[in-house]
Amino acid sequence: ASKPMIKLLNQQKTIAGYECIAYQVSINTKSEKASLLCWVTKDTVAVKHANMPFFSIFSAGSIGIPGNPKRLVLAFEGISEGTPVQLIVESITPHVEKMGWNNYKIMNMPSI
């Protein structure tokens, strides 16, 4: 699989009480096309979360975002395979496997 193209953007915002920075993540292969704006925590977040296939959240390292791999992706929006994608973590309970998502639905996720 081809690695995604990742670009740090000069954008910041607070999501679920955590300071986040924006990254543009793009995939363009014969089998997959996606362009996502990913909001990543500036610092690690002490939260337990489930692993694949029933994950509760992405870590920055799991999609190749540089820096501390244990930071979390708290929101992403964009287009994957021609379908709009938008997920935002609305709440996090530290040290517990509990997160609140908006717009949660089953969808095709990019294989970043």
Summary of the structure (lengths in Angstrom):
residues: 112
radius of gyration: 13.3
end to end distance: 8.7
largest distance: 40.1
contacts: 305
relative contact order: 0.23
helix: 3%
strand: 50%
